[in-house]
Amino acid sequence: MQCVVRLFVIPADRVPAGRPMPANKIEVEAACRDGLRKAAATQVTAEGYRIRSISFGPEGLLVYAEEQP
């Protein structure tokens, strides 16, 4: 199963309460719905971000993350 992930990143200079940048879209694939969360988390952390939240929205997964200083 595939899913579109909308990734909102809060830049390091705006952490902890700043506005995120506009969303980037990435795709993840997993065998089940729960696996999609894990796949998204793995991909986002591999890109060097710290995850704040992951949730399912009407159009796929929403991920909010912070840039690491």
Buried (B, 14 or more C-beta within 10 A) or exposed (E): EEBEBBBBBBEEEBBEEEEBEEBEEBEBEBEEEEBBBEBBBEBBEEEEBEBBEBEEEEEBBBBBBBBEE
